Amino acid sequence: MFVVIFGVFLGFQLTVWNAKLANQRREAGILRQIAADLQEDPQQIAAASTVTLRRMSAAHYVIKQATGKSVDRLNTHRLGQPDRLAGHARAAAAR
């Protein structure tokens, strides 16, 4: 009788151990994915920033061409890259 009880107990322990091992593997996979996402985020932010600056530059160029007036330079100086904006506006206009 003792052998049967010990066998059942051992079976439960192996099941618990196997479930913990599976959870640890799943957790490690999730952490690897989070790490990969965190490495990609700066690249995606930089790309989005570039696209936004190009669109802003194009809008600035169009407004200046349509009205003859420059957009408030204070807004572009807040970005810290007024020269870069002007370059993007010329490039956007050339397309």
MOKA-V393317 format. One line per field, one symbol per residue. ss: DSSP state (H for helix, E for strand, - for the rest). psi: psi as a letter, one per 40 degrees, with the letter a starting at -180 (. if undefined). burial: I if it has 16 or more other C-alpha atoms within 10 Angstrom, else O. A space follows every 50 residues. Layout:
BEGIN
ss=???
psi=???
burial=???
END
This chain:
BEGIN
ss=-HHHHHHHHHHHHHHHHHHHHHHHHHHHHHHHHHHHHHHHHHHHHHHHHH HHHHHHHHHHHHHHHHH-----HHHHHH---HHHHHHHHHHHHH-
psi=dddddddddddddddddddddddddddddddddddddddddddddddddd ddddddddddddddddeeiiihddddddeefddddddddddddd.
burial=OOOOOOOOOOOOOOOOOOOOOOOOOOOOOOOOOOOOOOOOOOOOOOOOOO OOIIIIIIIIIIOOOOOOOOOOOOOIOOOOOIOOIIOIIOOIOOO
END
